Amino acid sequence: MLQPFAVASDEDFDRLMENPLFRRFLDTLSIGVSVTDPTGTIRYFSRPCYRIYGLDPSESVVGRKIDAVFRTGERGVLDSLKNRTINTLNSIMFNGIEGICRRYPILDDAGNLLCCLSEVITTTYEKKRIDELLLDIQRLKQKVGYIVSEENPGRSLCSFDDLVGESAVMQSLKVMGRRFARSREPVLILGESGTGKELFAQAVHLASPRAEGAFVSVNCAALPRELAESELFGYVEGAFTGARKGGQKGKFELADKGTIFLDEIGELPFYLQAKLLRVLESCEIQKLGAPSGGRSDFRLIAATNRNLPDLVAEGTFREDLYHRLNILELNLPPLRKRREDIPILISQFLEGICGAQRALDVRVSPEVLAIFRRYPWPGNVRELKNVLAYAYCCMDDDQRELTPDYLPGRLTASFPVGEAPARAGAVRLDALHDETERRAIEAALAAAHGNKSKAARLLGIARNTLYLKMKALGIPL
């Protein structure tokens, strides 16, 4: 579910936007990025935006009202500022260039509106170009992921009723999740990348007595090592060179009376694991530079796609912390283990990608459904959503049927159209899965010209997960 983003404060956001390195990074992307403040004034407009919108970069639009630059006033931006909601993909056209745009309201920790961030990509390109643009979007989100935290009103989070899935395993997980929500103990959510661990965490929060409190999400893998402690625990003024005047609240303090979600808990630096264990035992938060600690009443939900007992055996994860976390466990199945949910997931994702009315007009061909049901989905639900977004971008406006022609090459390479299904009983199911997963990974590596980071993004999985799968399947590293 799409949600507003939150940053610590207006000052933090100003500092980020004035950072020349960050601006240079935005200017090198193929997508266009712009920022509009609550008064409708443009605060930032990247170079690709000028090109996509057909504007002269020598005549800066920064400082001008958005309705003075665009005749429509960029209604999506103004609507996003007014309603504090993320506007989903909309078709746009400037100077013969078609594109899709998404607008995100940016909030501070107090819930005050700071601005609207817009991203726009052009769609009048060949499939290969569109794939590169989607990777650009992922790269941007990964680069700024440690800066963005998600602390949202309960209404913008995902509830158990919102979780899509009619399979027996999903229904059982929802029942168990609702029971776990009543407890104060930590919840550990296990599952491969892309299985929806954060959505389950949000649902547990909303079903708990803490539903009216904050839900603070932290990706431990995205935390820079040198900032991890100050981000989680906060700091006082003068704690270190460059510390902000007045200090800063940490994520645990922000989660007081609410829930903190630590995603990718297996990537938490070892030196911080002992401090996390003490916080779980005492609820006392020791800020950097503070002479004494304060208290925070939070509920912890953690998630990982790693095998924590293996990390304990390797000495990279504390055994005592593992046992403290592993009290209430939810193990989310990969998409290949609940293929019966694929049709309903397709319906939901298409509605989010192209709008409710257009989704009713788009028919998924039987050939595509057959490929979807046989593909191993190493990136799980996230990969399915990405594949549908890619396919829709490639379709003509008057096209009514999504056929294999519009799918990424890795899917059609794994399952050529018309290929006869394996004879029942001819091979073991686990062997069949290994072979199809091998073919999907090899196709992604070929499309990425051997670049494993890019191949992992194509598959919708973490690079570490790709390495583990390659090792298990005997694919040369």
Buried (B, 14 or more C-beta within 10 A) or exposed (E): BEBBBBBBBBEBBEEBBEEEEBBEBBEEBBBBBBBBBEEBBBBBBBBBBBBBBEBEEEEEBEEBBBBEBBEEBBBBBBBBBEEBBBBBBBEBEBEEBBBBBBBBBBBBBEEEBBBBBBBBBBBEBEBEBBBBBBBBBBBBEBBBEBBBBBBBBBEBBBBBEEBBBEBEBBEEBBEBBBEBBEBEEBBBBBBBBBBBBBBBBBBBBBBBEBBEBBBBBBBBBBBEEEEBBBBBBBBBEEBEEEBBEEBBBBBBBBBBEBBBBBBBBBBBBEEBBEBBBBBBEEBEBBBBBBEEBBEBEBBBBBBBBBBBEEBBEEEBBBEEBBEBBBEBEBEBBBBBBBBEBBEEBBBBBBBBBBBEEBBEEBEBBEBBBBBBBBBBBBBBBBBBBBBBBBBBBBBEEEBEBBBBBBBBBBBBBBBEBEEEEEEEEEEEEEEBBBBBBBBBBBBBBEBBEEEBBBBBBBBBBBEBBBBBBBEEEEBEE
